[in-house]
Structures are given as structure tokens and as C-alpha cells.
Amino acid sequence: MWIVGAELTTQILIQIRDEIRRTNERLDGMSERLDGMSERIDGTNERLDRLERRQTEADVRLATEIVAVASAVREVKDLLARDRDTRTRIAKQEARVGKLEKRVSAIERKAG
């Protein structure tokens, strides 16, 4: 009976050893997969870094353009204000010229 027990123990130990080997093989496969994923993550991080740089550059360009547009809007506003002032002055001058023309016509009629 001792030999049967020893054989049973040996068989159990052999099964444990074989299962450990299979587990190690699976772990090696998982390690390779993790290495591949790590490389993919590194590549993704590099692409994200490039994207972040491009986004920052685009933000700077956009901010620069917004400043330029704001400046142009101020210039247009100033031009419109000057144009409005000029139109007002012209209207006043035209009214004065009209009055003067009437006075000259009245004087010419009297003189004439």
C-alpha cells in the first residue's frame, strides 16, 4: 500500500508540475501580449503628443487671427464713425448752401 500511495503522490506531483508548465506558458503568452500592448500604447501616446502640439499651434494661430479680426473690426467701426460725422457735416453744408442759393436768388430778383 505504501508503493501505491507513493505512486499516487508521484502522479499528483507530475500533474501539478505539468499544470505549472502550462500556466507558465500561458503567462509567457500574456507577457508577450502585454509587451505588444505596451508598444501600441507608446505609439498612441506619441500620436496624442503630436496631436496636442498641433492643437496648441492651431489655438495660437486662431488666437492671432481673432486679434487681427478684432483690430479690423475696430478700424471699420472708426471708419463708420468718421463716415457718419462726414455725412452729418455734408448735410449741414448742403443746408447752408441751399439757404445761400435762396438768398442769392432773392437778391437777384430784387436787383433785377
PEHU-V185454 format. One record per backbone hydrogen bond with DSSP energy under -0.5 kcal/mol. NH is the residue of the N-H (numbers start at 1). CO is the residue of the C=O. E is the energy in kcal/mol with one decimal. If there is no record, write none. Layout:
((NH/CO/E) (NH/CO/E))
//
This chain:
((5/1/-2.3) (6/2/-2.3) (7/3/-2.8) (8/4/-2.4) (9/5/-2.4) (10/6/-2.5) (11/7/-2.9) (12/8/-2.5) (13/9/-2.6) (14/10/-2.6) (15/11/-2.5) (16/12/-2.6) (17/13/-2.7) (18/14/-2.7) (19/15/-2.6) (20/16/-2.5) (21/17/-2.3) (22/18/-2.4) (23/19/-2.6) (24/20/-2.7) (25/21/-2.5) (26/22/-2.5) (27/23/-2.6) (28/24/-2.6) (29/25/-2.4) (30/26/-2.6) (31/27/-2.6) (32/28/-2.2) (33/29/-2.4) (34/30/-2.8) (35/31/-2.3) (36/32/-2.3) (37/33/-2.5) (38/34/-2.6) (39/35/-2.1) (40/36/-2.3) (41/37/-2.8) (42/38/-2.5) (43/39/-2.4) (44/40/-2.6) (45/41/-2.8) (46/42/-2.2) (47/43/-2.3) (48/44/-2.6) (49/45/-2.4) (50/46/-2.4) (51/47/-2.7) (52/48/-2.7) (53/49/-2.3) (54/50/-2.7) (55/51/-2.7) (56/52/-2.5) (57/53/-2.7) (58/54/-2.6) (59/55/-2.6) (60/56/-2.3) (61/57/-2.5) (62/58/-2.9) (63/59/-2.7) (64/60/-2.5) (65/61/-2.5) (66/62/-2.6) (67/63/-2.2) (68/64/-2.1) (69/65/-2.9) (70/66/-2.7) (71/67/-2.2) (72/68/-2.4) (73/69/-2.7) (74/70/-2.2) (75/71/-2.3) (76/72/-2.6) (77/73/-2.6) (78/74/-2.6) (79/75/-2.6) (80/76/-2.8) (81/77/-2.4) (82/78/-2.6) (83/79/-2.8) (84/80/-2.7) (85/81/-2.3) (86/82/-2.8) (87/83/-2.8) (88/84/-2.2) (89/85/-2.6) (90/86/-2.8) (91/87/-2.5) (92/88/-2.3) (93/89/-2.5) (94/90/-2.9) (95/91/-2.1) (96/92/-2.3) (97/93/-2.8) (98/94/-2.6) (99/95/-2.2) (100/96/-2.6) (101/97/-2.9) (102/98/-2.1) (103/99/-2.4) (104/100/-2.8) (105/101/-2.5) (106/102/-2.5) (107/103/-2.5) (108/104/-2.7) (109/105/-2.1) (110/106/-2.0) (111/107/-2.5) (112/108/-1.7))
//
